Amino acid sequence: MSETAASLELNNAAPSTAKLPWTRQDTTWMLSLFGTAVGAGILFLPINAGMGGFWPLVLMTLLIGPMTYLSHRALSRFVCSSAHNDSDITRVVEEHFGAGAGKAITLLYFFAIYPIVLIYGVGITNTVDSFMVHQLGLASLSRVLLSGVLIAGMMAVMLAGEKWMLRVTQWLVYPLVAILAFMSFYLIPDWKLDAVAVMPSTFDFAGTVWLTIPVLIFAFNHSPAISQFALAQRRAHGRDARAKADQILRRTSLMLVGFVMLFVFSCVLSLSPAQLMQAKAQNLSILSYLANTHESPFISYFGPLVAFVAIVSSFFGHYLGAAEGLEGIVSQQLKARGIRVAPGKVRAFTLVFMVSTLWAVSIANPSILGMIEALGGPIIAAILYLMPMYAINKVPALAAHKGKLGNVFVVVMGLVAISSIVYGFIG
């Protein structure tokens, strides 16, 4: 049987009708995907999403659940469409569209993840600096020194080994979920419900939602982990991999929407639009801003802690994806030129490049929200929302998924996100 035929047989075969039981491994994957998504995007999402008022935020909540689930499900199915059990996203693209497209996707995938790593360097430096000044009463350290120490600490975990890094990430997710939920409820007495009575004009309402979509996509994005996630489900479940992956992704999306949007609503209702604008101007996460302005000692100390844990837990997964992407780009270019270089030297170059650029950007302290909107959003939208939909319409192994209403929804939201970013550049 040819590889294409094998792929068609595996992907178009009807999955088992028996209900797939939920296992401890499924919970581990759900938490890992949650931890990948919960990072700087969520800590800055209330700022952008909240400045437009309460009711646009309600519509965003209704949209982001199906957006997150359907887009990540499509990417997972795309990875599972390979005739090979060990193919990651780059090899799947090469298999279906050729070597040239594989190189292009590797490049795009790297630039979808790399800016997020830079964002985390800026975010963790600002979070720790704000905590030292406002909560501990200390003077600011040199930004060169502070960012260098923090980056070195995170890189030490990475260099200790992938298995240890994943274990640390999983340990961080449990307290992160607990504290995030507790803080959401803790802020309820401070809610200012007068915002509920304010309905913006139709133009302002639509404009707020449109311009916030890229940050929403970024905040709920866990695509860097989808390739390995899909491969793991295929190895473990065979013809049921698609159904099992859908099951885990559905619960992950529900968990993200439930915890994250409750947190966003709680923060937005606790602060005025002017305060949210001030937080944006100070380039601080919402929790660091709350810690500096809220009278509660709990918020003052646990706010920065949540921000720190959220950034670190998400940094690991994104750094791993960005480093692997860069190694792939370098290896492809060397191979095309007939140059043989030991893999260890490629890894060393990648490490030096990533650390040096991460440190430089952390020192420069650019606008985090600006980086999210300008760098991360468009490429994530293209890779996560548009590429899998194109594959569904062109790849025989994915033919069973053609003609679905959800596909149209994903494409429309991807185009909306890209149009918003283009408008931001020219507006």
C-alpha positions in Angstrom: 0.0 0.0 0.0 1.4 3.5 -0.9 2.0 6.1 1.8 -0.8 8.3 0.5 -3.2 5.4 0.5 -2.2 4.5 4.1 -2.7 8.0 5.1 -6.2 8.1 3.5 -7.1 4.8 5.2 -6.0 6.0 8.6 -7.5 9.4 8.5 -10.8 8.6 6.7 -11.5 5.4 8.6 -14.4 5.8 11.1 -13.2 6.1 14.7 -14.3 3.6 17.3 -17.9 4.2 18.4 -17.0 3.3 22.0 -16.6 6.3 24.3 -13.0 7.0 24.9 -12.3 6.9 28.7 -10.5 9.9 30.2 -7.1 9.1 31.6 -4.5 10.6 33.8 -2.4 11.2 30.7 -5.2 13.1 29.2 -5.3 15.4 32.2 -1.5 15.9 31.9 -1.9 17.0 28.3 -4.8 19.3 29.1 -2.8 21.0 31.8 0.3 21.2 29.5 -1.7 22.9 26.8 -3.3 25.2 29.3 0.1 26.1 30.7 1.4 26.8 27.2 -1.5 29.3 26.6 -1.5 31.0 29.9 1.3 33.5 29.7 1.9 37.1 28.8 -1.1 37.3 26.5 -3.6 36.6 29.3 -1.9 39.0 31.7 -2.2 41.8 29.1 -5.5 40.7 27.6 -7.7 42.5 30.2 -5.9 45.8 29.3 -6.8 45.7 25.6 -10.1 43.9 25.9 -11.3 46.0 28.8 -10.7 49.5 27.5 -13.7 49.1 25.1 -16.2 48.4 27.8 -18.2 45.5 29.2 -20.5 44.4 26.3 -17.8 44.0 23.6 -16.1 41.8 26.1 -19.2 39.6 26.3 -19.1 39.1 22.6 -15.4 38.3 22.7 -16.1 35.6 25.3 -18.7 34.0 23.0 -16.3 34.1 20.1 -13.1 32.9 21.6 -14.3 29.5 22.8 -15.2 28.1 19.3 -12.3 30.1 17.8 -9.8 28.4 20.1 -11.2 24.9 19.8 -11.9 24.7 16.1 -8.6 26.2 15.1 -6.4 24.0 17.3 -8.5 21.0 16.3 -7.8 21.7 12.7 -4.1 22.0 13.2 -4.1 18.8 15.2 -5.9 17.0 12.4 -3.5 18.3 9.9 -0.5 16.9 11.8 -2.4 13.6 12.2 -2.9 13.4 8.4 0.6 12.2 7.7 1.3 8.7 6.5 4.2 8.6 9.1 3.6 8.2 12.8 6.7 10.4 13.7 6.1 13.4 11.4 6.0 16.8 13.0 4.2 19.8 11.4 7.2 20.7 9.2 7.4 17.1 7.8 3.7 17.0 7.3 3.8 20.2 5.2 6.7 18.8 3.1 4.7 15.5 2.6 1.6 17.3 1.4 2.9 20.4 -0.3 6.6 19.8 -1.1 10.1 20.7 0.3 9.7 24.4 -0.6 6.5 24.8 1.4 8.1 22.9 4.2 10.9 25.5 4.4 8.4 28.3 4.2 6.3 26.9 7.0 9.3 26.3 9.2 10.3 29.9 8.8 6.8 31.2 9.5 6.4 28.8 12.5 9.6 30.1 14.0 8.5 33.8 13.6 5.1 32.9 15.1 6.8 31.7 18.3 10.0 33.7 18.5 8.3 37.1 19.2 6.4 35.5 22.1 9.7 34.4 23.7 10.9 38.0 23.4 7.7 39.2 25.0 8.2 36.9 28.0 11.7 38.4 28.5 10.3 41.9 28.6 7.3 40.8 30.7 9.3 38.9 33.4 11.8 41.8 33.7 9.1 44.4 34.2 7.1 42.2 36.6 10.1 41.6 38.9 11.3 45.2 38.7 7.8 46.5 39.6 7.6 44.0 42.6 11.0 45.1 43.9 10.1 48.8 43.8 6.5 48.8 44.9 6.1 45.8 47.2 9.6 45.4 48.6 10.5 49.1 48.7 13.9 48.5 46.9 15.5 50.6 44.3 15.4 49.4 40.7 18.4 47.3 39.7 20.2 47.9 36.4 17.9 46.6 33.7 21.0 44.9 32.1 21.7 43.0 35.3 18.1 42.2 36.3 17.1 40.9 32.9 20.4 38.9 32.6 19.8 37.2 35.9 16.2 36.3 35.1 17.0 35.0 31.6 19.9 33.0 33.0 17.6 31.4 35.6 15.1 30.3 33.0 17.7 29.1 30.6 19.3 27.0 33.4 16.0 25.1 33.6 16.0 24.6 29.8 19.5 23.3 29.8 18.8 20.9 32.6 16.8 18.8 30.1 13.5 18.7 28.4 12.0 16.1 30.8 12.9 18.2 33.8 11.6 21.3 32.1 8.2 19.7 31.4 8.0 18.4 35.0 8.6 21.9 36.3 6.0 23.4 33.9 3.4 20.9 35.2 4.2 21.7 38.8 3.7 25.4 38.0 0.3 25.0 36.4 -1.5 23.6 39.4 -0.8 26.6 41.7 -1.3 28.9 38.7 -4.9 27.7 38.1 -5.7 27.8 41.8 -4.4 31.3 42.5 -5.8 32.6 39.2 -9.3 31.4 40.2 -9.0 32.7 43.7 -7.9 36.1 42.6 -10.8 36.3 40.2 -13.3 35.8 43.0 -11.3 37.9 45.4 -11.8 41.0 43.2 -15.6 40.6 43.0 -16.3 43.0 46.0 -14.4 45.7 44.0 -16.5 45.3 40.8 -18.0 48.6 39.5 -21.2 47.5 37.7 -21.9 50.9 36.3 -19.9 49.7 33.2 -22.7 47.2 32.5 -25.2 50.1 31.9 -22.9 51.7 29.2 -23.6 50.5 25.7 -21.1 51.8 23.1 -22.2 52.8 19.6 -22.4 50.1 17.0 -19.3 51.5 15.3 -17.3 51.6 18.5 -18.6 48.1 19.6 -17.5 46.5 16.3 -14.2 48.4 16.2 -13.3 47.3 19.7 -14.0 43.6 19.0 -12.2 43.8 15.6 -9.0 45.4 17.0 -8.9 43.1 20.0 -9.2 39.8 18.1 -5.4 39.5 17.5 -4.7 39.8 21.3 -7.5 37.2 21.9 -5.9 34.8 19.5 -2.5 35.3 21.1 -3.8 34.9 24.7 -5.5 31.6 23.9 -2.8 30.2 21.6 -1.3 26.8 22.4 -0.3 25.9 18.9 3.5 25.5 19.8 2.5 22.3 21.6 0.0 20.9 19.1 2.5 19.1 16.9 3.9 17.0 19.6 0.5 16.6 21.2 -1.0 15.2 18.0 1.9 12.8 17.5 1.5 11.5 21.0 -2.2 10.8 20.5 -1.5 9.1 17.2 1.1 6.8 18.8 -1.1 6.0 21.8 -4.6 5.7 20.1 -4.0 4.9 16.4 -7.3 5.3 14.5 -8.9 6.9 17.5 -6.2 9.6 17.8 -8.4 12.1 16.1 -11.3 11.5 18.5 -9.0 11.5 21.5 -7.2 14.7 20.4 -10.6 16.4 19.9 -11.7 15.3 23.3 -8.7 16.8 25.1 -8.7 20.0 23.0 -12.4 20.5 23.8 -11.8 20.3 27.5 -8.7 22.5 27.2 -10.7 25.2 25.4 -13.4 25.1 28.0 -10.9 25.3 30.8 -9.2 28.3 29.2 -12.4 30.2 28.5 -13.7 29.5 32.0 -10.6 30.5 34.0 -9.2 33.2 31.7 -12.4 35.1 30.9 -13.6 35.0 34.5 -10.2 36.5 35.4 -10.5 39.1 32.6 -14.0 40.1 33.6 -13.0 40.4 37.2 -10.0 42.6 36.4 -12.0 44.8 33.9 -14.9 45.4 36.3 -12.4 46.3 39.1 -10.7 49.0 37.1 -11.8 52.0 35.1 -10.9 52.5 31.4 -8.5 55.3 32.5 -6.7 52.9 34.9 -6.4 50.3 32.1 -4.9 52.9 29.8 -2.4 53.8 32.6 -1.4 50.1 32.9 -0.8 50.0 29.1 1.3 53.2 29.3 3.4 51.7 32.1 4.0 48.5 30.1 2.9 46.4 33.1 0.8 43.3 33.3 -2.6 43.7 34.8 -1.6 41.9 38.0 1.5 44.1 38.5 -0.7 47.2 38.0 -3.3 45.8 40.5 -0.5 45.1 43.0 0.7 48.7 42.8 -2.8 50.3 43.1 -4.8 47.9 45.3 -4.8 48.3 49.0 -5.0 44.5 49.7 -1.7 42.9 50.8 -2.9 39.7 49.2 -3.2 41.4 45.7 0.1 43.2 46.3 2.1 40.1 46.8 0.2 37.3 45.0 -0.5 39.4 41.9 3.1 39.6 40.8 3.6 35.9 41.8 0.8 34.8 39.5 2.3 37.0 36.7 5.8 35.5 37.3 4.6 31.9 37.3 2.4 32.4 34.2 5.2 33.9 32.2 7.8 31.2 33.3 5.4 28.3 32.7 4.6 29.5 29.2 8.2 30.6 28.4 9.5 27.0 28.5 7.2 25.6 25.9 7.6 28.6 23.6 11.3 28.7 23.9 11.6 25.0 23.0 9.4 25.5 19.9 11.3 28.6 18.8 14.7 26.9 19.3 13.6 23.9 17.4 12.3 26.1 14.6 15.6 28.0 14.4 17.6 24.8 14.4 15.4 23.5 11.5 16.0 26.7 9.5 19.7 26.6 10.0 19.9 22.9 9.2 17.8 23.3 6.0 20.0 26.2 4.8 23.2 24.3 5.5 21.9 21.2 3.8 20.8 23.2 0.7 24.4 24.5 0.4 26.0 21.1 0.8 27.6 22.1 4.1 27.8 19.5 6.9 27.9 20.9 10.4 27.6 18.8 13.6 24.1 19.1 15.3 25.9 20.2 18.5 27.2 23.3 16.7 23.8 24.2 15.4 22.3 23.9 18.9 25.1 26.1 20.3 24.5 28.7 17.6 20.8 28.6 18.4 21.4 29.0 22.1 23.7 32.0 21.7 21.3 33.7 19.2 18.2 33.1 21.3 19.8 34.3 24.6 21.5 37.3 23.1 18.4 38.6 21.3 16.2 37.8 24.3 18.5 39.8 26.6 18.8 42.7 24.1 15.0 43.1 23.7 14.5 42.8 27.5 16.9 45.7 28.0 15.2 47.8 25.3 11.8 47.3 26.9 9.5 47.8 23.8 5.7 47.9 24.2 4.5 44.4 24.9 1.1 45.0 23.6 2.6 46.5 20.4 4.8 43.4 20.0 1.8 41.1 20.4 -0.3 43.0 17.9 2.4 43.6 15.3 4.6 40.4 15.5 2.8 37.5 17.0 -0.8 38.0 15.8 -0.5 37.9 12.0 1.7 34.8 11.7 -0.2 32.9 14.4 -3.5 33.7 12.6 -2.0 32.5 9.3 -0.5 29.3 10.7 -3.3 28.4 13.1 -6.4 29.7 11.3 -5.7 29.6 7.6 -3.1 26.9 6.7 -5.1 24.0 8.2 -8.2 25.2 6.4 -6.3 25.3 3.1 -5.0 21.8 3.7 -8.5 20.5 4.4 -9.6 21.6 1.0 -6.5 20.4 -0.9 -5.2 17.2 0.9 -7.0 13.9 0.1 -6.3 12.6 3.6 -8.3 15.4 5.1 -11.2 15.2 2.6 -13.6 14.0 5.3 -13.4 17.4 7.0 -14.4 19.5 3.9 -17.6 21.4 3.7 -18.1 22.1 7.5 -19.6 25.3 8.7 -16.9 25.5 11.4 -14.2 25.7 8.7 -15.8 28.9 7.3 -15.9 30.4 10.8 -12.2 29.7 11.4 -11.2 31.2 8.0 -13.4 34.3 8.6 -11.9 34.9 12.1 -8.4 34.4 10.7 -9.0 37.0 8.0 -10.5 39.3 10.6 -7.4 39.1 12.8 -5.0 39.7 9.8 -7.1 42.7 8.6 -7.1 44.2 12.1 -3.3 44.0 12.2 -2.9 45.4 8.7 -5.2 48.3 9.7 -3.0 48.9 12.8 0.1 49.3 10.6 -1.5 51.7 8.1 -4.0 53.4 10.4 
